[in-house]
């Protein structure tokens, strides 16, 4: 019987052990490389969240780059049917899980949607649009990395920082109304209300439904029922004033970009459409 060379065996085992450790390190390095993150600037700058909110006072939010996992979410038939595929994708890429989509201001959520799309499929977004000038349906490429955040003017920012609402005097009735910033939960409620009206074959009223969400008081009256009745009968000029004031001053991402029609050569500003192919056109 030959004597075992334990020294030699030990050397071989140690070598194998080191090799296995190196392989494991390489695996971890690979996984680390495949999961990069980036910080997305918030249009709200974190100024309009209550103190208990995880984004209070923060000007950015960290997200992971989109991966095959998020593609699966975006193409899930059940999630698409329910209309929640994009929300689920955003929940997946947000690093801080204490941040809830329903509590995000809509402008901040829009900035996240654009940023996530860029991480997954790049900044070029080609889609079909209708030229406002000649009515032709043409293909056009938007460049999402050129979009900028827009902020409220100083007057409204000061109001929003103190109360997270802003006041204005209506041009026709001369009533003073107070409006608030909409959140993800409000957007979801408006979508559900629209769907309910479709199913019930009732007339859809998206503009007045949104105003009923926005307005928190009229001449100091905060009763929701009275506010809703006022919105139903207020002059169109007052309603237009409230909508424009909100759109001009809500912190959001500016989705307008230069458009040149291939059919008539008309040049104008056009809003980048959040159509069904916003994510899928890049695939």
Secondary structure as UniProt FT lines:
FT   HELIX           6..33
FT   STRAND          37..41
FT   TURN            43..48
FT   TURN            51..52
FT   TURN            54..57
FT   STRAND          60..64
FT   HELIX           68..74
FT   HELIX           77..82
FT   HELIX           85..93
FT   TURN            97..98
FT   HELIX           101..103
FT   HELIX           106..121
FT   STRAND          124..130
FT   TURN            132..134
FT   STRAND          137..143
FT   HELIX           144..146
FT   STRAND          148..150
FT   HELIX           154..163
FT   STRAND          165..169
FT   TURN            171..173
FT   STRAND          176..180
FT   HELIX           184..199
FT   TURN            200..201
FT   HELIX           206..214
FT   STRAND          215..218
FT   TURN            219..220
FT   HELIX           224..233
FT   HELIX           236..249
FT   STRAND          252..254
FT   STRAND          256..260
FT   TURN            262..264
FT   STRAND          267..271
FT   HELIX           277..280
FT   TURN            281..282
//
